[in-house]
Amino acid sequence: MHPKILQLVATLADGWNLLVKRHMTSEEALVLIQERSQLLAEYCAEIGRDPATIARSYLVGWANETPFVSKEVFTDFIERYRAVGINEFIFYYLNEELAVDPLFGKLRGRWADRASLERVATEYLPALRAVGEGSG
């Protein structure tokens, strides 16, 4: 992302949606997001804006990540991205017909199928919310 875009985000935006390069590792994605978040915070400081007033969402599935493997993996995934400033997550829904993409190969696990999203909604998110409420 060009620095000028982050300057525009700092100046004008209410939200910022992050997208990383396809096939990055989770570690590479985290480093990149942390660097961009820091740059955004610096631009906000220059104009006197609180960077916390900008919602930060992450489009999950582009990096080589498999957050839907288990509750523990999902929780760790969310917490690692929260630690670098992400406060909203966007998950792709992958229907069964697209479980294997001719261009990108096997996608299951990286993007959510219906069963994964149902587990996230009924089991994983309530547990994460309970932890968040207990810590604040």
WOVENLIN-V404096 format. One record per pair of residues at least 4 apart in sequence whose C-alpha atoms are under 7 Angstrom apart, sorted by sequence separation. I is the first residue (numbers start at 0). J is the second residue. If there is no record, write none. Layout:
i;j
I;J
I;J
This chain:
i;j
0;4
2;6
3;7
4;8
5;9
6;10
7;11
8;12
23;27
24;28
25;29
26;30
27;31
28;32
29;33
30;34
31;35
32;36
33;37
34;38
35;39
36;40
37;41
38;42
39;43
40;44
41;45
42;46
43;47
44;48
60;64
68;72
69;73
70;74
71;75
72;76
73;77
74;78
75;79
76;80
77;81
78;82
79;83
80;84
81;85
93;97
94;98
100;104
106;110
111;115
112;116
113;117
114;118
115;119
116;120
117;121
118;122
119;123
120;124
121;125
122;126
123;127
124;128
125;129
126;130
127;131
128;132
129;133
130;134
131;135
23;28
43;48
80;85
81;86
93;98
99;104
100;105
111;116
118;123
119;124
43;49
66;72
67;73
99;105
100;106
8;15
43;50
66;73
98;105
99;106
98;106
19;28
98;107
40;50
66;76
93;110
92;110
93;111
94;112
91;110
92;111
93;112
90;110
91;111
92;112
90;111
92;113
57;85
55;84
56;85
59;88
9;39
55;85
56;86
57;87
58;88
59;89
55;86
56;87
57;88
58;89
59;90
54;86
55;87
56;88
57;89
58;90
9;42
56;89
5;39
9;43
28;62
6;42
25;62
15;53
24;62
25;63
13;52
14;53
15;54
16;55
17;56
18;57
22;61
23;62
24;63
25;64
13;53
14;54
15;55
16;56
17;57
18;58
21;61
22;62
23;63
24;64
68;108
12;53
13;54
14;55
15;56
16;57
17;58
20;61
21;62
22;63
67;108
19;61
20;62
66;108
19;62
65;108
66;109
65;109
64;109
36;84
67;115
60;109
33;83
60;110
29;80
32;83
70;123
